Protein backbone atom coordinates (compact mmCIF):
# COMPACT_ATOMS: atom_id res chain seq x y z
CA UNK A 1 0.00 0.00 0.00
CA UNK A 2 1.67 3.22 -1.14
CA UNK A 3 1.93 6.12 1.26
CA UNK A 4 1.72 8.59 -1.64
CA UNK A 5 -1.71 7.40 -2.79
CA UNK A 6 -4.45 8.33 -0.32
CA UNK A 7 -7.47 6.08 0.02
CA UNK A 8 -10.46 7.11 -2.08
CA UNK A 9 -12.30 8.52 0.95
CA UNK A 10 -9.32 10.33 2.45
CA UNK A 11 -9.32 14.12 2.60
CA UNK A 12 -5.97 15.85 2.41
CA UNK A 13 -5.17 17.91 5.50
CA UNK A 14 -2.03 19.95 6.08
CA UNK A 15 -0.93 18.80 9.55
CA UNK A 16 2.61 20.13 9.42
CA UNK A 17 4.27 16.95 10.80
CA UNK A 18 3.35 13.33 11.38
CA UNK A 19 3.41 13.88 15.16
CA UNK A 20 0.89 16.66 14.85
CA UNK A 21 -1.23 14.48 12.57
CA UNK A 22 -0.98 11.55 14.98
CA UNK A 23 -2.11 13.64 17.94
CA UNK A 24 -4.94 15.17 15.90
CA UNK A 25 -6.25 11.70 15.03
CA UNK A 26 -6.27 10.43 18.61
CA UNK A 27 -9.76 9.66 19.96
CA UNK A 28 -11.33 7.76 22.83
CA UNK A 29 -12.44 4.15 22.23
CA UNK A 30 -16.01 5.31 22.91
CA UNK A 31 -15.82 7.89 20.13
CA UNK A 32 -14.58 5.27 17.67
CA UNK A 33 -17.13 2.64 18.71
CA UNK A 34 -19.87 5.20 18.08
CA UNK A 35 -18.80 5.29 14.42
CA UNK A 36 -20.03 1.72 13.90
CA UNK A 37 -23.49 1.84 12.33
CA UNK A 38 -26.20 -0.63 11.32
CA UNK A 39 -25.17 -3.15 8.61
CA UNK A 40 -21.47 -2.32 8.86
CA UNK A 41 -18.88 -5.02 8.16
CA UNK A 42 -15.81 -4.72 10.39
CA UNK A 43 -12.58 -6.56 9.65
CA UNK A 44 -10.22 -7.40 12.54
CA UNK A 45 -7.17 -9.69 12.63
CA UNK A 46 -6.91 -12.35 15.33
CA UNK A 47 -5.26 -13.04 18.65
CA UNK A 48 -3.39 -10.18 20.29
CA UNK A 49 -4.05 -7.92 17.30
CA UNK A 50 -7.79 -7.66 18.06
CA UNK A 51 -8.35 -4.15 19.52
CA UNK A 52 -9.42 -4.66 23.13
CA UNK A 53 -10.47 -1.15 24.23
CA UNK A 54 -12.38 -0.59 20.99
CA UNK A 55 -14.26 -3.87 21.47
CA UNK A 56 -15.09 -3.06 25.09
CA UNK A 57 -16.55 0.28 23.96
CA UNK A 58 -18.43 -1.44 21.13
CA UNK A 59 -19.86 -3.98 23.57
CA UNK A 60 -21.15 -1.15 25.75
CA UNK A 61 -23.35 0.10 22.91
CA UNK A 62 -24.19 -3.24 21.30
CA UNK A 63 -27.96 -2.69 21.53
CA UNK A 64 -27.64 0.56 19.59
CA UNK A 65 -26.69 -1.23 16.35
CA UNK A 66 -28.18 -4.05 14.30
CA UNK A 67 -26.88 -6.49 11.70
CA UNK A 68 -23.21 -5.63 12.22
CA UNK A 69 -20.75 -8.31 11.05
CA UNK A 70 -17.29 -8.67 12.58
CA UNK A 71 -14.79 -10.80 10.64
CA UNK A 72 -11.97 -12.13 12.81
CA UNK A 73 -10.15 -15.32 13.75
CA UNK A 74 -8.83 -16.85 16.99
CA UNK A 75 -10.27 -14.43 19.53
CA UNK A 76 -8.52 -14.65 22.89
CA UNK A 77 -11.24 -12.88 24.88
CA UNK A 78 -15.00 -13.29 25.07
CA UNK A 79 -16.56 -9.85 24.56
CA UNK A 80 -20.07 -8.98 25.70
CA UNK A 81 -21.34 -8.52 22.15
CA UNK A 82 -20.53 -12.19 21.43
CA UNK A 83 -23.24 -13.39 23.83
CA UNK A 84 -26.46 -14.97 22.45
CA UNK A 85 -28.82 -12.17 23.54
CA UNK A 86 -27.03 -9.82 21.13
CA UNK A 87 -26.88 -11.94 17.97
CA UNK A 88 -29.36 -9.69 16.14
CA UNK A 89 -27.04 -6.79 16.83
CA UNK A 90 -23.54 -8.19 16.14
CA UNK A 91 -22.47 -11.48 14.59
CA UNK A 92 -19.03 -13.01 14.11
CA UNK A 93 -17.69 -14.60 10.93
CA UNK A 94 -14.47 -16.54 11.28
CA UNK A 95 -12.21 -18.76 9.14
CA UNK A 96 -10.57 -20.26 12.24
CA UNK A 97 -12.12 -21.58 15.44
CA UNK A 98 -10.48 -21.35 18.84
CA UNK A 99 -11.96 -21.69 22.35
CA UNK A 100 -13.90 -18.39 22.14
CA UNK A 101 -15.30 -19.16 18.68
CA UNK A 102 -16.41 -22.63 19.83
CA UNK A 103 -18.52 -20.99 22.50
CA UNK A 104 -19.94 -18.52 19.98
CA UNK A 105 -20.80 -21.31 17.54
CA UNK A 106 -22.70 -23.09 20.31
CA UNK A 107 -24.55 -19.86 21.08
CA UNK A 108 -25.33 -19.21 17.42
CA UNK A 109 -23.51 -15.86 17.47
CA UNK A 110 -20.76 -16.93 15.07
CA UNK A 111 -20.56 -18.54 11.64
CA UNK A 112 -17.61 -20.55 10.37
CA UNK A 113 -16.28 -19.77 6.89
CA UNK A 114 -14.53 -22.82 5.32
CA UNK A 115 -11.36 -21.33 3.90
CA UNK A 116 -7.75 -22.16 3.17
CA UNK A 117 -5.84 -19.57 5.17
CA UNK A 118 -4.04 -18.16 2.14
CA UNK A 119 -7.47 -17.13 0.78
CA UNK A 120 -8.25 -14.58 3.51
CA UNK A 121 -7.57 -11.67 1.16
CA UNK A 122 -9.88 -13.14 -1.47
CA UNK A 123 -12.57 -13.61 1.19
CA UNK A 124 -12.24 -9.95 2.14
CA UNK A 125 -12.38 -8.93 -1.53
CA UNK A 126 -15.75 -10.67 -1.62
CA UNK A 127 -16.95 -9.48 1.80
CA UNK A 128 -15.98 -5.83 1.23
CA UNK A 129 -15.72 -4.62 4.85
CA UNK A 130 -16.18 -0.89 5.29
CA UNK A 131 -14.29 -0.65 8.62
CA UNK A 132 -10.93 -2.14 9.61
CA UNK A 133 -9.73 -2.12 13.22
CA UNK A 134 -6.50 -3.55 14.61
CA UNK A 135 -3.72 -3.17 17.21
CA UNK A 136 -0.46 -1.39 16.38
CA UNK A 137 2.78 -0.42 18.06
CA UNK A 138 3.55 3.20 18.89
CA UNK A 139 4.95 5.07 15.85
CA UNK A 140 8.64 5.05 14.99
CA UNK A 141 10.69 8.15 14.16
CA UNK A 142 9.30 8.25 10.62
CA UNK A 143 5.66 7.97 11.65
CA UNK A 144 5.17 4.28 10.88
CA UNK A 145 3.36 1.89 13.19
CA UNK A 146 3.53 -1.91 13.04
CA UNK A 147 0.54 -4.31 12.87
CA UNK A 148 2.40 -6.90 14.93
CA UNK A 149 1.70 -10.50 15.95
CA UNK A 150 -1.40 -11.33 13.88
CA UNK A 151 -1.11 -8.54 11.31
CA UNK A 152 -0.36 -11.03 8.55
CA UNK A 153 -3.94 -12.30 8.80
CA UNK A 154 -5.32 -8.88 7.85
CA UNK A 155 -4.60 -8.02 4.20
CA UNK A 156 -3.08 -4.67 3.33
CA UNK A 157 -5.45 -4.27 0.44
CA UNK A 158 -8.44 -4.79 2.72
CA UNK A 159 -7.25 -1.95 4.94
CA UNK A 160 -6.71 0.26 1.89
CA UNK A 161 -10.23 -0.39 0.62
CA UNK A 162 -12.15 0.23 3.84
CA UNK A 163 -13.85 3.58 4.43
CA UNK A 164 -12.73 3.82 8.04
CA UNK A 165 -9.38 2.63 9.44
CA UNK A 166 -9.00 2.42 13.23
CA UNK A 167 -5.76 1.54 15.04
CA UNK A 168 -5.44 0.86 18.76
CA UNK A 169 -1.94 1.68 20.01
CA UNK A 170 -0.57 -0.73 22.60
CA UNK A 171 3.10 -0.30 23.65
CA UNK A 172 3.25 -3.94 24.81
CA UNK A 173 2.94 -5.26 21.26
CA UNK A 174 6.19 -6.13 19.42
CA UNK A 175 7.47 -4.70 16.15
CA UNK A 176 7.71 -7.45 13.52
CA UNK A 177 10.12 -7.06 10.62
CA UNK A 178 8.45 -7.03 7.21
CA UNK A 179 7.24 -4.16 5.04
CA UNK A 180 3.75 -5.66 4.88
CA UNK A 181 3.36 -5.04 8.61
CA UNK A 182 4.30 -1.34 8.49
CA UNK A 183 1.63 1.27 7.96
CA UNK A 184 2.09 5.03 8.08
CA UNK A 185 -0.08 7.10 10.39
CA UNK A 186 -1.30 9.02 7.33
CA UNK A 187 -3.06 5.85 6.16
CA UNK A 188 -5.05 5.54 9.40
CA UNK A 189 -8.12 7.63 10.11
CA UNK A 190 -8.21 7.45 13.90
CA UNK A 191 -6.21 6.11 16.81
CA UNK A 192 -7.05 5.19 20.38
CA UNK A 193 -4.72 4.00 23.12
CA UNK A 194 -4.59 0.90 25.28
CA UNK A 195 -2.35 -0.26 28.11
CA UNK A 196 -4.00 -3.67 28.54
CA UNK A 197 -1.75 -6.70 28.93
CA UNK A 198 -1.55 -8.93 25.87
CA UNK A 199 -3.03 -12.39 26.37
CA UNK A 200 -0.26 -14.96 26.65
CA UNK A 201 -0.60 -18.48 25.24
CA UNK A 202 1.76 -20.74 27.22
CA UNK A 203 3.25 -23.97 25.95
CA UNK A 204 1.14 -27.03 26.69
CA UNK A 205 3.07 -29.69 28.68
CA UNK A 206 4.44 -32.43 26.44
CA UNK A 207 2.88 -35.88 26.96
CA UNK A 208 4.69 -39.23 26.73
CA UNK A 209 2.77 -40.02 23.55
CA UNK A 210 3.87 -36.75 21.98
CA UNK A 211 7.46 -37.55 22.89
CA UNK A 212 7.24 -40.83 20.97
CA UNK A 213 5.73 -39.11 17.94
CA UNK A 214 8.32 -36.34 18.09
CA UNK A 215 11.18 -38.86 18.08
CA UNK A 216 9.87 -40.46 14.87
CA UNK A 217 9.51 -37.08 13.19
CA UNK A 218 12.93 -35.84 14.29
CA UNK A 219 14.49 -38.85 12.55
CA UNK A 220 12.76 -37.80 9.32
CA UNK A 221 14.21 -34.28 9.35
CA UNK A 222 17.78 -34.35 7.98
CA UNK A 223 20.31 -31.63 8.72
CA UNK A 224 19.83 -28.73 6.33
CA UNK A 225 16.06 -29.18 6.01
CA UNK A 226 13.59 -26.31 6.03
CA UNK A 227 10.80 -26.95 8.54
CA UNK A 228 7.15 -25.98 8.94
CA UNK A 229 5.23 -26.87 12.10
CA UNK A 230 1.50 -26.36 12.51
CA UNK A 231 -0.32 -24.69 15.37
CA UNK A 232 -0.79 -26.62 18.60
CA UNK A 233 0.87 -28.50 21.40
CA UNK A 234 2.07 -31.51 19.40
CA UNK A 235 3.64 -29.43 16.64
CA UNK A 236 5.33 -27.17 19.17
CA UNK A 237 6.58 -30.24 21.07
CA UNK A 238 8.24 -31.54 17.91
CA UNK A 239 10.32 -28.38 17.72
CA UNK A 240 11.90 -29.13 21.08
CA UNK A 241 13.14 -32.51 19.77
CA UNK A 242 15.20 -30.96 16.98
CA UNK A 243 17.94 -29.58 19.23
CA UNK A 244 20.59 -31.96 17.87
CA UNK A 245 20.01 -31.01 14.24
CA UNK A 246 22.23 -28.68 12.21
CA UNK A 247 21.62 -25.92 9.68
CA UNK A 248 17.83 -26.06 9.75
CA UNK A 249 15.71 -23.43 8.03
CA UNK A 250 12.18 -22.29 8.84
CA UNK A 251 9.30 -21.34 6.55
CA UNK A 252 6.19 -21.63 8.66
CA UNK A 253 2.75 -20.17 9.09
CA UNK A 254 2.97 -19.76 12.87
CA UNK A 255 6.13 -19.00 14.83
CA UNK A 256 6.02 -20.64 18.27
CA UNK A 257 8.43 -20.76 21.19
CA UNK A 258 10.11 -23.98 20.09
CA UNK A 259 11.42 -22.11 17.04
CA UNK A 260 12.77 -19.37 19.30
CA UNK A 261 14.80 -21.94 21.21
CA UNK A 262 16.14 -23.53 18.02
CA UNK A 263 17.21 -20.13 16.69
CA UNK A 264 18.91 -19.26 19.99
CA UNK A 265 20.74 -22.60 19.91
CA UNK A 266 21.79 -21.86 16.30
CA UNK A 267 20.16 -25.11 15.21
CA UNK A 268 18.09 -22.89 12.94
CA UNK A 269 20.38 -20.62 10.93
CA UNK A 270 18.66 -20.85 7.51
CA UNK A 271 22.06 -21.32 5.85
CA UNK A 272 20.77 -24.09 3.53
CA UNK A 273 17.45 -22.44 2.82
CA UNK A 274 16.66 -21.79 -0.84
CA UNK A 275 13.78 -19.31 -0.41
CA UNK A 276 14.85 -16.24 1.55
CA UNK A 277 18.19 -17.83 2.56
CA UNK A 278 19.47 -16.76 5.94
CA UNK A 279 16.00 -15.63 7.06
CA UNK A 280 13.21 -17.33 9.05
CA UNK A 281 9.89 -16.65 7.31
CA UNK A 282 6.46 -16.72 8.99
CA UNK A 283 3.06 -15.01 9.06
CA UNK A 284 2.10 -14.75 12.74
CA UNK A 285 3.44 -15.65 16.17
CA UNK A 286 1.74 -17.32 19.13
CA UNK A 287 3.28 -17.38 22.59
CA UNK A 288 4.11 -15.19 25.55
CA UNK A 289 6.07 -12.08 26.45
CA UNK A 290 9.37 -13.98 26.13
CA UNK A 291 8.55 -14.71 22.49
CA UNK A 292 7.32 -11.15 21.90
CA UNK A 293 10.62 -9.79 23.21
CA UNK A 294 12.49 -12.20 20.94
CA UNK A 295 10.66 -11.22 17.73
CA UNK A 296 10.67 -7.47 18.46
CA UNK A 297 12.79 -5.77 15.76
CA UNK A 298 14.44 -9.15 15.01
CA UNK A 299 15.86 -8.71 11.52
CA UNK A 300 16.50 -12.44 11.12
CA UNK A 301 12.76 -13.12 11.01
CA UNK A 302 10.67 -11.89 8.08
CA UNK A 303 6.90 -11.78 8.54
CA UNK A 304 4.75 -11.66 5.42
CA UNK A 305 1.02 -11.74 4.82
CA UNK A 306 -0.57 -15.17 4.70
CA UNK A 307 -1.56 -14.86 1.04
CA UNK A 308 2.16 -14.73 0.16
CA UNK A 309 3.61 -16.94 2.89
CA UNK A 310 1.11 -19.77 2.39
CA UNK A 311 1.06 -19.73 -1.39
CA UNK A 312 1.95 -23.36 -2.24
CA UNK A 313 4.21 -22.21 -5.08
CA UNK A 314 6.17 -19.99 -2.70
CA UNK A 315 6.34 -22.76 -0.12
CA UNK A 316 7.68 -25.07 -2.84
CA UNK A 317 10.67 -22.79 -3.43
CA UNK A 318 12.09 -24.28 -0.22
CA UNK A 319 14.08 -27.35 -1.21
CA UNK A 320 14.15 -30.16 1.37
CA UNK A 321 11.02 -28.82 3.02
CA UNK A 322 9.50 -30.93 5.81
CA UNK A 323 5.94 -29.90 6.61
CA UNK A 324 4.40 -31.19 9.86
CA UNK A 325 0.71 -30.74 10.67
CA UNK A 326 -1.80 -32.22 13.12
CA UNK A 327 -4.90 -34.38 12.71
CA UNK A 328 -7.81 -35.48 14.87
CA UNK A 329 -8.75 -38.54 12.79
CA UNK A 330 -7.83 -40.48 9.65
CA UNK A 331 -9.71 -43.18 7.80
CA UNK A 332 -8.05 -46.31 6.47
CA UNK A 333 -7.72 -44.89 2.95
CA UNK A 334 -5.85 -41.78 4.14
CA UNK A 335 -8.49 -39.05 4.41
CA UNK A 336 -7.41 -36.55 7.08
CA UNK A 337 -9.86 -34.94 9.50
CA UNK A 338 -8.09 -32.07 11.25
CA UNK A 339 -10.78 -29.51 12.01
CA UNK A 340 -14.02 -31.01 13.30
CA UNK A 341 -15.32 -33.52 15.81
CA UNK A 342 -18.12 -35.01 13.76
CA UNK A 343 -20.26 -32.03 12.72
CA UNK A 344 -18.85 -29.66 15.36
CA UNK A 345 -16.20 -27.30 14.09
CA UNK A 346 -13.20 -27.55 16.41
CA UNK A 347 -10.50 -25.50 14.68
CA UNK A 348 -10.34 -24.69 10.99
CA UNK A 349 -9.03 -25.68 7.59
CA UNK A 350 -6.15 -23.29 8.27
CA UNK A 351 -3.02 -23.64 6.21
CA UNK A 352 -2.69 -27.43 6.30
CA UNK A 353 -3.46 -27.98 2.63
CA UNK A 354 -1.30 -25.00 1.64
CA UNK A 355 1.74 -26.71 3.15
CA UNK A 356 0.76 -30.26 2.15
CA UNK A 357 0.64 -29.12 -1.46
CA UNK A 358 3.72 -26.92 -1.12
CA UNK A 359 5.76 -29.80 0.28
CA UNK A 360 4.61 -32.10 -2.53
CA UNK A 361 5.82 -29.54 -5.08
CA UNK A 362 9.15 -28.84 -3.35
CA UNK A 363 12.34 -30.59 -4.40
CA UNK A 364 12.87 -33.43 -1.89
CA UNK A 365 9.85 -32.23 0.09
CA UNK A 366 8.01 -34.26 2.72
CA UNK A 367 4.52 -33.78 4.10
CA UNK A 368 3.86 -35.32 7.51
CA UNK A 369 0.58 -35.65 9.39
CA UNK A 370 1.25 -36.27 13.09
CA UNK A 371 -1.46 -37.58 15.41
CA UNK A 372 -2.16 -39.60 18.52
CA UNK A 373 -3.35 -43.09 17.66
CA UNK A 374 -6.22 -42.90 20.16
CA UNK A 375 -8.27 -40.62 22.39
CA UNK A 376 -10.64 -40.94 25.34
CA UNK A 377 -14.32 -40.04 25.22
CA UNK A 378 -16.28 -38.30 27.98
CA UNK A 379 -16.81 -41.59 29.79
CA UNK A 380 -13.08 -42.34 29.74
CA UNK A 381 -13.33 -45.06 27.08
CA UNK A 382 -10.38 -45.39 24.71
CA UNK A 383 -11.24 -44.72 21.06
CA UNK A 384 -9.17 -45.18 17.91
CA UNK A 385 -8.26 -42.09 15.91
CA UNK A 386 -7.68 -44.37 12.90
CA UNK A 387 -11.10 -45.49 11.69
CA UNK A 388 -12.47 -47.54 8.76
CA UNK A 389 -14.71 -44.66 7.72
CA UNK A 390 -14.98 -41.09 8.94
CA UNK A 391 -17.75 -40.68 11.53
CA UNK A 392 -20.83 -38.96 10.04
CA UNK A 393 -20.38 -35.21 9.82
CA UNK A 394 -16.58 -35.28 10.08
CA UNK A 395 -14.93 -32.74 7.76
CA UNK A 396 -12.11 -33.97 5.54
CA UNK A 397 -9.36 -31.33 5.66
CA UNK A 398 -6.83 -33.12 3.45
CA UNK A 399 -8.01 -35.62 0.82
CA UNK A 400 -6.34 -39.00 0.60
CA UNK A 401 -4.82 -38.07 -2.76
CA UNK A 402 -2.65 -35.47 -0.97
CA UNK A 403 -1.67 -37.47 2.13
CA UNK A 404 1.94 -38.65 2.29
CA UNK A 405 3.45 -39.60 5.68
CA UNK A 406 1.25 -40.34 8.70
CA UNK A 407 2.92 -40.78 12.09
CA UNK A 408 1.53 -41.96 15.42
CA UNK A 409 3.36 -43.08 18.56
CA UNK A 410 3.44 -46.57 16.97
CA UNK A 411 5.31 -45.73 13.81
CA UNK A 412 5.33 -44.27 10.33
CA UNK A 413 3.05 -45.01 7.37
CA UNK A 414 4.11 -43.73 3.95
CA UNK A 415 0.99 -43.55 1.77
CA UNK A 416 2.43 -41.82 -1.29
CA UNK A 417 1.66 -43.74 -4.48
CA UNK A 418 0.31 -46.68 -2.47
CA UNK A 419 -2.80 -48.63 -3.46
CA UNK A 420 -5.84 -48.51 -1.22
CA UNK A 421 -5.06 -52.00 0.13
CA UNK A 422 -1.45 -51.01 0.86
CA UNK A 423 -2.62 -47.85 2.64
CA UNK A 424 -5.07 -49.83 4.77
CA UNK A 425 -2.36 -52.25 5.91
CA UNK A 426 0.12 -49.44 6.65
CA UNK A 427 -2.36 -47.48 8.74
CA UNK A 428 -3.50 -50.54 10.70
CA UNK A 429 0.18 -51.05 11.49
CA UNK A 430 0.45 -47.70 13.28
CA UNK A 431 -2.94 -47.89 15.03
CA UNK A 432 -3.23 -48.49 18.77
CA UNK A 433 -2.74 -52.26 19.34
CA UNK A 434 -6.12 -52.55 21.07
CA UNK A 435 -7.87 -51.66 17.81
CA UNK A 436 -5.81 -53.39 15.13
CA UNK A 437 -7.82 -56.60 15.03
CA UNK A 438 -11.09 -54.73 14.74
CA UNK A 439 -9.70 -52.47 12.00
CA UNK A 440 -8.42 -55.51 10.10
CA UNK A 441 -11.82 -57.21 10.43
CA UNK A 442 -13.56 -54.16 8.97
CA UNK A 443 -10.93 -53.73 6.25
CA UNK A 444 -11.47 -57.29 4.97
CA UNK A 445 -15.07 -56.41 4.17
CA UNK A 446 -14.06 -53.70 1.72
CA UNK A 447 -10.39 -53.59 0.72
CA UNK A 448 -8.45 -56.70 1.70
CA UNK A 449 -8.66 -60.19 0.22
N, C-alpha and C positions, 0 to 999 in steps of 0.2 A: 504494500500500500504506500503510495508516494506521498511524501509530506507536502509536495508542491501542488498537489491536486486536491482541493477541498471537496468534501462530500457534496452531493447535489443540493442538500438542504442547508449547507453551512453558509452563514453570513460572514463576510470579512469584517473584522474589527481591528483597529489599530491599537494594540495594547501597549506597545513600547518595548516590552521584554517578555520572555516566556514566564518569568517569575510573577510579573504583574498579571499576565493572562491566567496563570495557574490560580493565583489568589482570587481573581475575579470570578473564576468558575467554581469556587468552593461553595458547597451548599450543605444543609443538614440532610441526613437520611430521610427525614419526614418530608422535606420539600421534594426530594427526588421521587419518593414513593407516591406522592400525590400526582405525579405526572403520568402514572399508569392509569389508562382509561379502559372502558368496556371494549372487549374484543381484541385487545392488544395481544401480540405474540412477543414474548420476551425470551431472548437467548442468553443462557448463562453457561459457563464451563462446568466443571465438576469439582469435587473434593474441596481442597483449601482455597480454590479460586472462586467459589461461590460467595458473593458479597453478603456478609452476615448482617451488618447494621441496616443495609438497604432492605433485606428480607424481613428483619424484625419490624421495621417501619411499615413495610407492605402488609405484613400480617395484622398490624394494628388497625388497618383500614380495609381489611379483606371484604367486609360486607358492603363496602361502597362501590365495588366493581362487580362486573359479571362477565362470564365467558372469556376470562383471561387465560392464555396458555403460557406455561413456562417450560422451555426446553432445557433440560440439564441431564447430567449423568453422575452417578455415584455421590449423592448427597451424604454428608457426614453429620448433619443435624436435622432433626425433625421440626420444621417450622409450623406455626399455628395454622397457616393457610393450607397445609397439607391434610388437615383433619377432615373426616367425612362430612361434617355439617357444612363445610364450605365448598363442596365440589361443584356447585353451580356458579361459584364466584371465580375460583382459580383451579385449574387442572394442570397436572404434570405430564409431559411427554418425555420419555427417556429411551436411549438406545443401550443403556447398561443398567443392571439392577444390582444394587447393594442392599444392606440391611434396611435403610430408610425406605427405599423404593419397594421392597417386599411388603412392608407395612402398608404403604400407599396403594399397592395393587390389591391387597386384601380389602382395603377400605373403599376401593373403587375411585380413588382420587388421582390415580396415575394410569397411563397407558404405555405399554411397551412397544417400541418401534423396532422390528427385526432389521438389523443393519450390520454389515461389515464395518468395522470402525473407520476404515479409510474412506468411507462414503459419507461421513458427517457433513462435509462441505456441500455435497450434492443434496443431502437431505435439507440443509438450510437454504440452498438455492430454491428448492421446491416450497419450503415452508414460508419463506420470506418474512422473517421476524422484523418488526419495526422498532424494537428496543433491544440493545445489548447491554449487559451489566456484568462486571467482573472485577476481581481484586487485582491491584497493581502494587508495585513497590513505590516508595517515594521517588521523585524525579532525580535524574543525574544532573551533572553540570550543564548539559546541553538541552535539558528539558525533556528527556525521554524517560518514560516509565517502563516497567517490565511486567508482562502478564503472568509470569512465574509458573508454579508447579503444574497446573492443569491447563495452562494457556494453549497448549498444542491441540486441545480438544475443542477450541473455539476458533473457527477459521477467520483469517484476516479479512477475506472478502465479505464475510457476513457482517463483520463490524463496519466495514466501509459502506455497506448498503443499507444499514439501519438508519432510521430517522433520528434516533436519540441514542447517544453513547454515554454510559455512566460508568465511572471507575471509582472503586472504593480503595483508598490508600491505606495499606497496613504495613508498617515498618518491620513487622516480624517475617514477612514473606521474602524468600530469597530471589536474587537476580540470576536468571538462567541465561547462559550464553546462547545466542542464536538470533539473527536479525528478525526472524518471524515473531519473536516474543517482545520486541521493542515497539513502542508506539509513542509518538510525540504528543505532548499535551495539547497541541493545536488540533489534533484529530479526535479529541474527546470533548463532549459538550459540557459535562458537569462532573465534579468530584465530590466525594464525601470522605470522611476520615474514620478509621477504626483502630482501636488498640486491643481488640480481642485476641486471645491466644489462638493460634492455629491448632486444629484438631490433629493429634498425633495418632498414627496407626502403627502400633508396636509389632515386632516380629512375633509370630505364633510359635510356641515351643515345638521343637522337632520331635516327632514320634519315632519309635523303633522301626515301624513299617516304612516311614519316609526315609530313614537312614538306609534301609536295604535298597529301596528304589534309587536313592541318590548314588549309591555305590555303583550300581549297574550303569547309570547314565554317565557318571564320571569316567568310566572305562571306555565309553563311546565317544568321548571328546578328546581328540588328539591335541598335543601341543600345537599352537599356531592357529587353532580354530577360531572362528567368530561365533559368538554365542547369543542366542535370544532365549529369555526365560519369561514365561507368562506370569500373570498376576496371581498371587496366593501363597499360602504357606508352603506347599510342596515345592513349587518352583523356586521360592526364595531359599528353601532348605538346600536345594541342589547346588546353589551358588556357593554355599559354605563347604561343599565337598570338592571344590576345584582348587583348593589352596596349593596343591602340589604340581599344578600344571604350569606351563611356561608359554609366554608370548600369546596369550589369548586376546581376542578382540571382542567388542560388544557392539551389536546393532539390535536394539530391543525396543519394544513399545514402552514398557514401564521400567524405570530404574529403581531398584530396591536396595536395601542396605547390604545385602550380600555382595552386590557389585561394588559398593563403596569399599568394602574390606578387600576385595580382590584387586582393586586399583591401588589401594594403599600398600598392599603386599607386593605390588608390581607384577602380579600374576597376569593382570590385564594391562597391557601396554600398547595394544593395537598395532604393533610393529609389522605383523603379517597381514593386516587387514587390507583388502583391495578396494573398498568403497569408503572414502574418507579415512585413508590410512593415518594412523597416529591419534585418531579421535574416537572417543566413545559417542555413539549416536543413539538418541532416544526421543520420546515424545513427551512423557510426563513422569513425575517421580512420586513415590508413595513411601512414607516413612515417618520419621520424627525429627526433632530439632537438630540432632546430630547429623542426619542426612541433609537437612536444609543448609546447615553451616558448610557442609562439604561441597554441595553443588553451587553455592553462592559465588558468582563471578569465577567459576572454575572453567578456564579456557580449554581444558582437555575434554570437556563434555559439550557436545553440540546438540541442542534441542531443536527439533523441527516439527512442523505441524503434521498431524497424523495422516493427512492425505498424501504427503510426500514420504514420510518415514515408513508407512505401511503399504506403500505401493509394491506389489509383488515383484515388479521388474526392477525396482530400486533395491529391494531386499536381495534379489538374485545377483546383484553386482558383488556381493560378498562371497568370494570363493571359500570353500570349506565351512560353510555355515551349518551350525547345529541349532535347530529350533526345538524348544521344549515347551509343551503346553499340557494343560491338565484336562481330565475328563471325569465325569460322574459315572458313566456307563458306556459299555460297548457291546454290540451284539456279535454273534459268532462269525458274521461275514465281514466285520470291520467297520460298521457304522458307529460314529462317535457321537455320544450325547454329552455335551459339556455345559449346557446352560439351563436345563429344566429338570425338575423332579416330576415326572409324568407331565401333566398339563400346567403345573405351576412354574412360572418363570423364576429361576434362582439367581442367574447372573445375566449373561448376554452373549450374543454371537461374538462380540469383541473383535480382536484381531487374529483369532486362531487360524482362520482360513487364509488370511493374508500371508502369514508366515509359513503355513503348510505349503502353499503354492510357491512362495518365494524360495523356500528350501529345495523344492523339487526342481526349480529352474536353475538353481545355483550350481556352479561347478563343484562336484564332490559334496553336495549338500545332503543333509540328513534331517528328516522331520520325525520327532519323537512325541508320542502321546504317553504321559506318565499318569498312573492312577493306582489307587489302592485296589486290591483284588476283591475286597468285600467291605461291607458296611453293616451297621446295626440299626434296626428299626426302633420305633418308639418303645416297643415292648422288650427291647434288648436282644432280639433274635438276629443272628448273623445272616446276612443276605449277600448273594454274589453280585458283584458289579459287572461281571461278564455273563451275558444272558443269551439264550437262543434267539429271542426276538425282543426288540425294544418294548417296554411296557406301554400300553395305550396312552397316547398323549405326549410321549417323550419326543422332544425336538432333536432332530439330527443336525448337529453343528458342522461336522465334517463327514462328507459321504465316503463310502468305502473305497471308491475309486481314487481318493486322495490320501488314504491312510497308509503310512509306511511302517515305522517301528512303533510297537506298543510295549510298554514296560510296566510290570507290577513287581511286588516284592518277591515274586517267584520266578522271575526271569524276563527274557526278551523274546518277542515274536516279531519277525520281519515279514510283513504282508505284501511288500512290493512285488508285483508281477506274479503273485501266487494265485492258484486256482481257488475257488470257493472251498473245496474240500481241504486243501492244504492250509488255508486260513483257519478253518474250523479246528483242525488238529493243533495248530500252533497256539491258538488262543486258549483252548482247553488246557494245554500244557503250562500256561502261566496263570490259570485260575486258582483260587483257593482250593486246596486238596479236598475239603469237605464237599465240594460241589462238582468235582470233575466227573464222577460217575454219572451223575444226573445230567450234566451237559452232554456227555457222550451218548447217553440213552436218547436224549432229544435229537441230537445231531444225526443219529442213524435213521431217524424217520424222514429226513429231508436231504441230507448232503452226503452221508457216508454209506458205503456199501457194507 
